[in-house]
Amino acid sequence: MRPALEAVRAGGVHALAHITGGGLTENLPRVLPEGCGAAIDLGAWDLPPVFRWVAETGGIETGEMLKTFNCGIGMVAVVAPERAEALAALLSEAGERVVPLGHVTEQAVVSYTGELG
């Protein structure tokens, strides 16, 4: 949590979303302004083996995985585009794994491209 607070203090962080039960699909919209959504690239990160096992063993479709689990993404920072690089560097230097996931859209849904890897 300390690195996230440092990023907020550095400026450019508009919101933080802790991705818990409800996954990306339900948690991310809670921190976005009304009428906004997000476009997420599923190929931006590798799905941790435990989630692959859960999906395969339980026969769980990708949409349900994204709605139910964090799929390896614990926190999403919604940042100003012009501050993204500097904030990524700050978080990386603090030992956090930074994965650019996508961007905010003007459609009030979370949409996905690519496939969970």
N, CA, C and O atoms as a GROMACS GRO file, in nm:
protein
  468
    1MET      N    1   0.082  -0.119   0.000
    1MET     CA    2   0.000   0.000   0.000
    1MET      C    3   0.086   0.126   0.000
    1MET      O    4   0.049   0.228  -0.058
    2ARG      N    5   0.201   0.120   0.065
    2ARG     CA    6   0.288   0.237   0.072
    2ARG      C    7   0.326   0.289  -0.067
    2ARG      O    8   0.318   0.410  -0.090
    3PRO      N    9   0.367   0.201  -0.163
    3PRO     CA   10   0.399   0.251  -0.297
    3PRO      C   11   0.279   0.318  -0.366
    3PRO      O   12   0.297   0.417  -0.437
    4ALA      N   13   0.160   0.266  -0.345
    4ALA     CA   14   0.041   0.326  -0.406
    4ALA      C   15   0.019   0.467  -0.349
    4ALA      O   16  -0.016   0.559  -0.424
    5LEU      N   17   0.038   0.484  -0.220
    5LEU     CA   18   0.024   0.616  -0.160
    5LEU      C   19   0.130   0.712  -0.211
    5LEU      O   20   0.103   0.830  -0.231
    6GLU      N   21   0.252   0.662  -0.231
    6GLU     CA   22   0.358   0.746  -0.288
    6GLU      C   23   0.322   0.791  -0.429
    6GLU      O   24   0.348   0.905  -0.466
    7ALA      N   25   0.262   0.702  -0.506
    7ALA     CA   26   0.219   0.737  -0.642
    7ALA      C   27   0.111   0.844  -0.637
    7ALA      O   28   0.113   0.938  -0.716
    8VAL      N   29   0.017   0.831  -0.546
    8VAL     CA   30  -0.088   0.931  -0.532
    8VAL      C   31  -0.027   1.066  -0.497
    8VAL      O   32  -0.064   1.168  -0.555
    9ARG      N   33   0.068   1.068  -0.404
    9ARG     CA   34   0.134   1.193  -0.364
    9ARG      C   35   0.213   1.254  -0.479
    9ARG      O   36   0.226   1.376  -0.487
   10ALA      N   37   0.266   1.170  -0.569
   10ALA     CA   38   0.346   1.219  -0.682
   10ALA      C   39   0.260   1.290  -0.786
   10ALA      O   40   0.312   1.365  -0.869
   11GLY      N   41   0.130   1.267  -0.783
   11GLY     CA   42   0.038   1.335  -0.874
   11GLY      C   43   0.011   1.255  -1.001
   11GLY      O   44   0.098   1.186  -1.053
   12GLY      N   45  -0.111   1.267  -1.048
   12GLY     CA   46  -0.150   1.202  -1.172
   12GLY      C   47  -0.235   1.077  -1.153
   12GLY      O   48  -0.287   1.023  -1.251
   13VAL      N   49  -0.248   1.030  -1.029
   13VAL     CA   50  -0.334   0.914  -1.003
   13VAL      C   51  -0.476   0.967  -0.982
   13VAL      O   52  -0.502   1.045  -0.891
   14HIS      N   53  -0.568   0.922  -1.069
   14HIS     CA   54  -0.708   0.965  -1.057
   14HIS      C   55  -0.788   0.871  -0.968
   14HIS      O   56  -0.884   0.914  -0.903
   15ALA      N   57  -0.750   0.743  -0.965
   15ALA     CA   58  -0.825   0.646  -0.885
   15ALA      C   59  -0.743   0.520  -0.867
   15ALA      O   60  -0.654   0.489  -0.946
   16LEU      N   61  -0.774   0.447  -0.760
   16LEU     CA   62  -0.717   0.315  -0.736
   16LEU      C   63  -0.832   0.218  -0.715
   16LEU      O   64  -0.928   0.248  -0.643
   17ALA      N   65  -0.824   0.102  -0.778
   17ALA     CA   66  -0.928   0.000  -0.761
   17ALA      C   67  -0.861  -0.128  -0.713
   17ALA      O   68  -0.777  -0.185  -0.782
   18HIS      N   69  -0.900  -0.173  -0.594
   18HIS     CA   70  -0.852  -0.300  -0.540
   18HIS      C   71  -0.936  -0.409  -0.604
   18HIS      O   72  -1.058  -0.411  -0.586
   19ILE      N   73  -0.873  -0.499  -0.678
   19ILE     CA   74  -0.946  -0.600  -0.753
   19ILE      C   75  -0.962  -0.724  -0.667
   19ILE      O   76  -0.869  -0.804  -0.653
   20THR      N   77  -1.079  -0.739  -0.609
   20THR     CA   78  -1.111  -0.851  -0.520
   20THR      C   79  -1.230  -0.926  -0.579
   20THR      O   80  -1.243  -0.932  -0.701
   21GLY      N   81  -1.315  -0.982  -0.496
   21GLY     CA   82  -1.437  -1.045  -0.545
   21GLY      C   83  -1.512  -0.947  -0.633
   21GLY      O   84  -1.536  -0.833  -0.591
   22GLY      N   85  -1.550  -0.987  -0.750
   22GLY     CA   86  -1.610  -0.897  -0.848
   22GLY      C   87  -1.514  -0.873  -0.962
   22GLY      O   88  -1.553  -0.822  -1.067
   23GLY      N   89  -1.388  -0.911  -0.942
   23GLY     CA   90  -1.288  -0.903  -1.048
   23GLY      C   91  -1.277  -0.767  -1.113
   23GLY      O   92  -1.327  -0.667  -1.060
   24LEU      N   93  -1.211  -0.763  -1.228
   24LEU     CA   94  -1.195  -0.639  -1.303
   24LEU      C   95  -1.329  -0.586  -1.351
   24LEU      O   96  -1.353  -0.465  -1.348
   25THR      N   97  -1.416  -0.675  -1.394
   25THR     CA   98  -1.544  -0.635  -1.454
   25THR      C   99  -1.630  -0.554  -1.360
   25THR      O  100  -1.695  -0.459  -1.403
   26GLU      N  101  -1.633  -0.589  -1.232
   26GLU     CA  102  -1.720  -0.520  -1.139
   26GLU      C  103  -1.650  -0.414  -1.054
   26GLU      O  104  -1.713  -0.317  -1.013
   27ASN      N  105  -1.521  -0.432  -1.027
   27ASN     CA  106  -1.452  -0.338  -0.938
   27ASN      C  107  -1.403  -0.212  -1.008
   27ASN      O  108  -1.412  -0.103  -0.952
   28LEU      N  109  -1.352  -0.225  -1.128
   28LEU     CA  110  -1.297  -0.109  -1.198
   28LEU      C  111  -1.402   0.001  -1.222
   28LEU      O  112  -1.371   0.118  -1.199
   29PRO      N  113  -1.523  -0.031  -1.267
   29PRO     CA  114  -1.622   0.076  -1.289
   29PRO      C  115  -1.656   0.157  -1.164
   29PRO      O  116  -1.699   0.272  -1.175
   30ARG      N  117  -1.636   0.100  -1.049
   30ARG     CA  118  -1.669   0.171  -0.924
   30ARG      C  119  -1.583   0.294  -0.901
   30ARG      O  120  -1.624   0.385  -0.828
   31VAL      N  121  -1.464   0.300  -0.962
   31VAL     CA  122  -1.376   0.414  -0.940
   31VAL      C  123  -1.374   0.511  -1.058
   31VAL      O  124  -1.306   0.614  -1.053
   32LEU      N  125  -1.446   0.478  -1.164
   32LEU     CA  126  -1.449   0.563  -1.283
   32LEU      C  127  -1.567   0.659  -1.277
   32LEU      O  128  -1.670   0.629  -1.217
   33PRO      N  129  -1.552   0.776  -1.340
   33PRO     CA  130  -1.665   0.870  -1.344
   33PRO      C  131  -1.784   0.808  -1.417
   33PRO      O  132  -1.768   0.721  -1.503
   34GLU      N  133  -1.903   0.851  -1.382
   34GLU     CA  134  -2.024   0.802  -1.447
   34GLU      C  135  -2.013   0.822  -1.598
   34GLU      O  136  -1.971   0.928  -1.645
   35GLY      N  137  -2.050   0.720  -1.671
   35GLY     CA  138  -2.044   0.726  -1.817
   35GLY      C  139  -1.912   0.680  -1.875
   35GLY      O  140  -1.898   0.673  -1.997
   36CYS      N  141  -1.815   0.650  -1.791
   36CYS     CA  142  -1.685   0.603  -1.839
   36CYS      C  143  -1.670   0.453  -1.814
   36CYS      O  144  -1.733   0.396  -1.725
   37GLY      N  145  -1.586   0.392  -1.892
   37GLY     CA  146  -1.554   0.252  -1.877
   37GLY      C  147  -1.406   0.231  -1.906
   37GLY      O  148  -1.327   0.326  -1.901
   38ALA      N  149  -1.369   0.110  -1.937
   38ALA     CA  150  -1.229   0.080  -1.964
   38ALA      C  151  -1.218  -0.027  -2.072
   38ALA      O  152  -1.301  -0.117  -2.082
   39ALA      N  153  -1.114  -0.015  -2.152
   39ALA     CA  154  -1.079  -0.117  -2.250
   39ALA      C  155  -0.954  -0.185  -2.199
   39ALA      O  156  -0.850  -0.120  -2.183
   40ILE      N  157  -0.962  -0.313  -2.172
   40ILE     CA  158  -0.853  -0.390  -2.112
   40ILE      C  159  -0.798  -0.490  -2.214
   40ILE      O  160  -0.874  -0.562  -2.280
   41ASP      N  161  -0.665  -0.494  -2.225
   41ASP     CA  162  -0.597  -0.591  -2.311
   41ASP      C  163  -0.561  -0.712  -2.228
   41ASP      O  164  -0.472  -0.706  -2.143
   42LEU      N  165  -0.630  -0.824  -2.250
   42LEU     CA  166  -0.606  -0.945  -2.171
   42LEU      C  167  -0.469  -1.006  -2.196
   42LEU      O  168  -0.421  -1.085  -2.115
   43GLY      N  169  -0.405  -0.970  -2.304
   43GLY     CA  170  -0.272  -1.020  -2.333
   43GLY      C  171  -0.162  -0.941  -2.265
   43GLY      O  172  -0.044  -0.970  -2.284
   44ALA      N  173  -0.198  -0.840  -2.186
   44ALA     CA  174  -0.098  -0.753  -2.122
   44ALA      C  175  -0.024  -0.822  -2.007
   44ALA      O  176   0.084  -0.778  -1.968
   45TRP      N  177  -0.081  -0.928  -1.954
   45TRP     CA  178  -0.016  -0.999  -1.842
   45TRP      C  179  -0.039  -1.148  -1.857
   45TRP      O  180  -0.130  -1.193  -1.928
   46ASP      N  181   0.045  -1.224  -1.790
   46ASP     CA  182   0.031  -1.370  -1.789
   46ASP      C  183  -0.060  -1.411  -1.675
   46ASP      O  184  -0.041  -1.370  -1.560
   47LEU      N  185  -0.159  -1.491  -1.707
   47LEU     CA  186  -0.250  -1.543  -1.606
   47LEU      C  187  -0.172  -1.637  -1.514
   47LEU      O  188  -0.114  -1.735  -1.561
   48PRO      N  189  -0.169  -1.609  -1.383
   48PRO     CA  190  -0.098  -1.698  -1.291
   48PRO      C  191  -0.152  -1.842  -1.299
   48PRO      O  192  -0.271  -1.862  -1.320
   49PRO      N  193  -0.064  -1.939  -1.283
   49PRO     CA  194  -0.103  -2.080  -1.295
   49PRO      C  195  -0.225  -2.120  -1.211
   49PRO      O  196  -0.306  -2.201  -1.256
   50VAL      N  197  -0.239  -2.066  -1.092
   50VAL     CA  198  -0.352  -2.105  -1.007
   50VAL      C  199  -0.485  -2.068  -1.073
   50VAL      O  200  -0.582  -2.143  -1.061
   51PHE      N  201  -0.490  -1.954  -1.142
   51PHE     CA  202  -0.614  -1.913  -1.209
   51PHE      C  203  -0.639  -1.997  -1.334
   51PHE      O  204  -0.754  -2.027  -1.367
   52ARG      N  205  -0.533  -2.034  -1.402
   52ARG     CA  206  -0.547  -2.124  -1.517
   52ARG      C  207  -0.606  -2.257  -1.470
   52ARG      O  208  -0.697  -2.312  -1.532
   53TRP      N  209  -0.553  -2.308  -1.358
   53TRP     CA  210  -0.602  -2.433  -1.301
   53TRP      C  211  -0.749  -2.422  -1.262
   53TRP      O  212  -0.829  -2.511  -1.292
   54VAL      N  213  -0.786  -2.312  -1.195
   54VAL     CA  214  -0.925  -2.291  -1.154
   54VAL      C  215  -1.016  -2.291  -1.277
   54VAL      O  216  -1.120  -2.356  -1.277
   55ALA      N  217  -0.977  -2.217  -1.381
   55ALA     CA  218  -1.059  -2.208  -1.502
   55ALA      C  219  -1.075  -2.344  -1.569
   55ALA      O  220  -1.185  -2.382  -1.608
   56GLU      N  221  -0.963  -2.416  -1.582
   56GLU     CA  222  -0.969  -2.545  -1.650
   56GLU      C  223  -1.042  -2.650  -1.568
   56GLU      O  224  -1.127  -2.723  -1.620
   57THR      N  225  -1.011  -2.658  -1.440
   57THR     CA  226  -1.071  -2.759  -1.353
   57THR      C  227  -1.220  -2.735  -1.335
   57THR      O  228  -1.300  -2.829  -1.333
   58GLY      N  229  -1.257  -2.609  -1.321
   58GLY     CA  230  -1.398  -2.576  -1.298
   58GLY      C  231  -1.477  -2.551  -1.425
   58GLY      O  232  -1.598  -2.529  -1.419
   59GLY      N  233  -1.408  -2.553  -1.540
   59GLY     CA  234  -1.478  -2.526  -1.665
   59GLY      C  235  -1.536  -2.384  -1.667
   59GLY      O  236  -1.647  -2.363  -1.715
   60ILE      N  237  -1.459  -2.288  -1.615
   60ILE     CA  238  -1.508  -2.150  -1.601
   60ILE      C  239  -1.467  -2.069  -1.724
   60ILE      O  240  -1.350  -2.064  -1.760
   61GLU      N  241  -1.564  -2.007  -1.787
   61GLU     CA  242  -1.542  -1.923  -1.904
   61GLU      C  243  -1.465  -1.796  -1.866
   61GLU      O  244  -1.469  -1.753  -1.750
   62THR      N  245  -1.395  -1.737  -1.963
   62THR     CA  246  -1.314  -1.618  -1.940
   62THR      C  247  -1.395  -1.505  -1.877
   62THR      O  248  -1.350  -1.442  -1.782
   63GLY      N  249  -1.515  -1.478  -1.930
   63GLY     CA  250  -1.597  -1.370  -1.876
   63GLY      C  251  -1.628  -1.388  -1.729
   63GLY      O  252  -1.626  -1.292  -1.652
   64GLU      N  253  -1.657  -1.510  -1.690
   64GLU     CA  254  -1.686  -1.538  -1.550
   64GLU      C  255  -1.560  -1.525  -1.465
   64GLU      O  256  -1.566  -1.477  -1.352
   65MET      N  257  -1.446  -1.568  -1.518
   65MET     CA  258  -1.319  -1.553  -1.445
   65MET      C  259  -1.293  -1.406  -1.416
   65MET      O  260  -1.254  -1.369  -1.305
   66LEU      N  261  -1.314  -1.321  -1.516
   66LEU     CA  262  -1.287  -1.178  -1.503
   66LEU      C  263  -1.386  -1.108  -1.411
   66LEU      O  264  -1.356  -1.003  -1.355
   67LYS      N  265  -1.503  -1.166  -1.395
   67LYS     CA  266  -1.606  -1.110  -1.308
   67LYS      C  267  -1.592  -1.159  -1.164
   67LYS      O  268  -1.642  -1.095  -1.072
   68THR      N  269  -1.524  -1.272  -1.146
   68THR     CA  270  -1.519  -1.336  -1.015
   68THR      C  271  -1.384  -1.321  -0.946
   68THR      O  272  -1.378  -1.302  -0.825
   69PHE      N  273  -1.276  -1.332  -1.023
   69PHE     CA  274  -1.140  -1.334  -0.966
   69PHE      C  275  -1.058  -1.216  -1.016
   69PHE      O  276  -1.093  -1.151  -1.114
   70ASN      N  277  -0.948  -1.188  -0.946
   70ASN     CA  278  -0.861  -1.080  -0.992
   70ASN      C  279  -0.768  -1.124  -1.105
   70ASN      O  280  -0.706  -1.040  -1.169
   71CYS      N  281  -0.757  -1.252  -1.129
   71CYS     CA  282  -0.676  -1.308  -1.239
   71CYS      C  283  -0.532  -1.258  -1.237
   71CYS      O  284  -0.467  -1.248  -1.341
   72GLY      N  285  -0.484  -1.228  -1.117
   72GLY     CA  286  -0.345  -1.185  -1.102
   72GLY      C  287  -0.324  -1.035  -1.097
   72GLY      O  288  -0.211  -0.989  -1.081
   73ILE      N  289  -0.431  -0.959  -1.110
   73ILE     CA  290  -0.421  -0.812  -1.101
   73ILE      C  291  -0.481  -0.771  -0.967
   73ILE      O  292  -0.602  -0.778  -0.948
   74GLY      N  293  -0.396  -0.729  -0.875
   74GLY     CA  294  -0.443  -0.697  -0.741
   74GLY      C  295  -0.492  -0.555  -0.724
   74GLY      O  296  -0.582  -0.529  -0.644
   75MET      N  297  -0.433  -0.462  -0.799
   75MET     CA  298  -0.468  -0.321  -0.785
   75MET      C  299  -0.457  -0.256  -0.922
   75MET      O  300  -0.362  -0.282  -0.996
   76VAL      N  301  -0.554  -0.173  -0.956
   76VAL     CA  302  -0.548  -0.096  -1.080
   76VAL      C  303  -0.537   0.050  -1.043
   76VAL      O  304  -0.615   0.102  -0.963
   77ALA      N  305  -0.439   0.117  -1.102
   77ALA     CA  306  -0.425   0.262  -1.087
   77ALA      C  307  -0.472   0.326  -1.216
   77ALA      O  308  -0.422   0.295  -1.324
   78VAL      N  309  -0.569   0.414  -1.205
   78VAL     CA  310  -0.616   0.492  -1.320
   78VAL      C  311  -0.539   0.623  -1.315
   78VAL      O  312  -0.554   0.703  -1.223
   79VAL      N  313  -0.456   0.644  -1.417
   79VAL     CA  314  -0.363   0.758  -1.413
   79VAL      C  315  -0.377   0.846  -1.536
   79VAL      O  316  -0.424   0.803  -1.641
   80ALA      N  317  -0.334   0.970  -1.521
   80ALA     CA  318  -0.330   1.063  -1.634
   80ALA      C  319  -0.229   1.009  -1.735
   80ALA      O  320  -0.118   0.971  -1.697
   81PRO      N  321  -0.265   1.005  -1.863
   81PRO     CA  322  -0.174   0.948  -1.963
   81PRO      C  323  -0.034   1.010  -1.961
   81PRO      O  324   0.065   0.940  -1.980
   82GLU      N  325  -0.026   1.139  -1.939
   82GLU     CA  326   0.104   1.207  -1.940
   82GLU      C  327   0.189   1.174  -1.817
   82GLU      O  328   0.307   1.207  -1.814
   83ARG      N  329   0.131   1.112  -1.716
   83ARG     CA  330   0.204   1.074  -1.595
   83ARG      C  331   0.229   0.924  -1.586
   83ARG      O  332   0.296   0.877  -1.494
   84ALA      N  333   0.176   0.848  -1.681
   84ALA     CA  334   0.182   0.702  -1.674
   84ALA      C  335   0.326   0.650  -1.665
   84ALA      O  336   0.354   0.564  -1.581
   85GLU      N  337   0.414   0.698  -1.749
   85GLU     CA  338   0.552   0.648  -1.748
   85GLU      C  339   0.622   0.677  -1.616
   85GLU      O  340   0.686   0.588  -1.558
   86ALA      N  341   0.611   0.800  -1.567
   86ALA     CA  342   0.676   0.838  -1.443
   86ALA      C  343   0.620   0.759  -1.325
   86ALA      O  344   0.696   0.716  -1.238
   87LEU      N  345   0.489   0.741  -1.321
   87LEU     CA  346   0.429   0.665  -1.212
   87LEU      C  347   0.465   0.517  -1.219
   87LEU      O  348   0.485   0.453  -1.116
   88ALA      N  349   0.473   0.463  -1.340
   88ALA     CA  350   0.516   0.324  -1.356
   88ALA      C  351   0.659   0.307  -1.304
   88ALA      O  352   0.689   0.208  -1.237
   89ALA      N  353   0.745   0.402  -1.335
   89ALA     CA  354   0.884   0.396  -1.287
   89ALA      C  355   0.888   0.404  -1.135
   89ALA      O  356   0.962   0.328  -1.072
   90LEU      N  357   0.811   0.494  -1.076
   90LEU     CA  358   0.809   0.508  -0.931
   90LEU      C  359   0.764   0.378  -0.865
   90LEU      O  360   0.826   0.332  -0.769
   91LEU      N  361   0.657   0.318  -0.917
   91LEU     CA  362   0.606   0.194  -0.859
   91LEU      C  363   0.703   0.078  -0.881
   91LEU      O  364   0.722  -0.005  -0.791
   92SER      N  365   0.764   0.071  -0.996
   92SER     CA  366   0.862  -0.035  -1.024
   92SER      C  367   0.981  -0.024  -0.931
   92SER      O  368   1.028  -0.125  -0.878
   93GLU      N  369   1.029   0.098  -0.911
   93GLU     CA  370   1.143   0.119  -0.820
   93GLU      C  371   1.108   0.079  -0.677
   93GLU      O  372   1.197   0.043  -0.600
   94ALA      N  373   0.981   0.086  -0.642
   94ALA     CA  374   0.936   0.047  -0.507
   94ALA      C  375   0.912  -0.104  -0.498
   94ALA      O  376   0.868  -0.153  -0.394
   95GLY      N  377   0.940  -0.176  -0.608
   95GLY     CA  378   0.927  -0.322  -0.605
   95GLY      C  379   0.793  -0.376  -0.655
   95GLY      O  380   0.768  -0.496  -0.646
   96GLU      N  381   0.708  -0.289  -0.708
   96GLU     CA  382   0.579  -0.333  -0.759
   96GLU      C  383   0.592  -0.376  -0.905
   96GLU      O  384   0.673  -0.321  -0.980
   97ARG      N  385   0.511  -0.474  -0.944
   97ARG     CA  386   0.506  -0.516  -1.084
   97ARG      C  387   0.401  -0.430  -1.152
   97ARG      O  388   0.284  -0.431  -1.112
   98VAL      N  389   0.442  -0.357  -1.254
   98VAL     CA  390   0.352  -0.265  -1.324
   98VAL      C  391   0.318  -0.324  -1.460
   98VAL      O  392   0.407  -0.363  -1.536
   99VAL      N  393   0.189  -0.331  -1.489
   99VAL     CA  394   0.140  -0.384  -1.617
   99VAL      C  395   0.042  -0.285  -1.676
   99VAL      O  396  -0.068  -0.269  -1.623
  100PRO      N  397   0.078  -0.217  -1.785
  100PRO     CA  398  -0.021  -0.130  -1.851
  100PRO      C  399  -0.133  -0.218  -1.907
  100PRO      O  400  -0.109  -0.302  -1.994
  101LEU      N  401  -0.255  -0.198  -1.859
  101LEU     CA  402  -0.367  -0.285  -1.894
  101LEU      C  403  -0.453  -0.233  -2.008
  101LEU      O  404  -0.508  -0.313  -2.084
  102GLY      N  405  -0.465  -0.103  -2.021
  102GLY     CA  406  -0.555  -0.049  -2.122
  102GLY      C  407  -0.579   0.098  -2.098
  102GLY      O  408  -0.489   0.171  -2.054
  103HIS      N  409  -0.700   0.143  -2.128
  103HIS     CA  410  -0.731   0.285  -2.115
  103HIS      C  411  -0.878   0.306  -2.080
  103HIS      O  412  -0.962   0.218  -2.097
  104VAL      N  413  -0.906   0.426  -2.032
  104VAL     CA  414  -1.042   0.466  -1.998
  104VAL      C  415  -1.115   0.500  -2.129
  104VAL      O  416  -1.056   0.557  -2.220
  105THR      N  417  -1.243   0.463  -2.135
  105THR     CA  418  -1.324   0.491  -2.253
  105THR      C  419  -1.447   0.573  -2.216
  105THR      O  420  -1.476   0.595  -2.098
  106GLU      N  421  -1.517   0.618  -2.317
  106GLU     CA  422  -1.640   0.694  -2.295
  106GLU      C  423  -1.764   0.605  -2.297
  106GLU      O  424  -1.876   0.656  -2.295
  107GLN      N  425  -1.745   0.472  -2.302
  107GLN     CA  426  -1.857   0.379  -2.290
  107GLN      C  427  -1.855   0.322  -2.150
  107GLN      O  428  -1.750   0.282  -2.100
  108ALA      N  429  -1.969   0.318  -2.086
  108ALA     CA  430  -1.978   0.281  -1.945
  108ALA      C  431  -1.973   0.130  -1.924
  108ALA      O  432  -2.055   0.075  -1.851
  109VAL      N  433  -1.877   0.063  -1.987
  109VAL     CA  434  -1.858  -0.081  -1.969
  109VAL      C  435  -1.707  -0.109  -1.965
  109VAL      O  436  -1.626  -0.029  -2.011
  110VAL      N  437  -1.673  -0.224  -1.909
  110VAL     CA  438  -1.536  -0.273  -1.919
  110VAL      C  439  -1.536  -0.370  -2.035
  110VAL      O  440  -1.608  -0.471  -2.032
  111SER      N  441  -1.457  -0.342  -2.137
  111SER     CA  442  -1.449  -0.430  -2.252
  111SER      C  443  -1.310  -0.492  -2.257
  111SER      O  444  -1.214  -0.436  -2.204
  112TYR      N  445  -1.301  -0.606  -2.322
  112TYR     CA  446  -1.176  -0.682  -2.326
  112TYR      C  447  -1.138  -0.714  -2.469
  112TYR      O  448  -1.224  -0.741  -2.553
  113THR      N  449  -1.007  -0.710  -2.495
  113THR     CA  450  -0.952  -0.757  -2.621
  113THR      C  451  -0.845  -0.861  -2.587
  113THR      O  452  -0.794  -0.863  -2.475
  114GLY      N  453  -0.813  -0.944  -2.683
  114GLY     CA  454  -0.710  -1.045  -2.660
  114GLY      C  455  -0.762  -1.161  -2.577
  114GLY      O  456  -0.883  -1.175  -2.555
  115GLU      N  457  -0.669  -1.242  -2.530
  115GLU     CA  458  -0.704  -1.358  -2.451
  115GLU      C  459  -0.618  -1.363  -2.326
  115GLU      O  460  -0.503  -1.319  -2.326
  116LEU      N  461  -0.676  -1.417  -2.219
  116LEU     CA  462  -0.598  -1.438  -2.097
  116LEU      C  463  -0.488  -1.537  -2.128
  116LEU      O  464  -0.513  -1.643  -2.185
  117GLY      N  465  -0.365  -1.502  -2.091
  117GLY     CA  466  -0.251  -1.588  -2.123
  117GLY      C  467  -0.202  -1.669  -2.016
  117GLY      O  468  -0.106  -1.745  -2.035
   0.00000   0.00000   0.00000
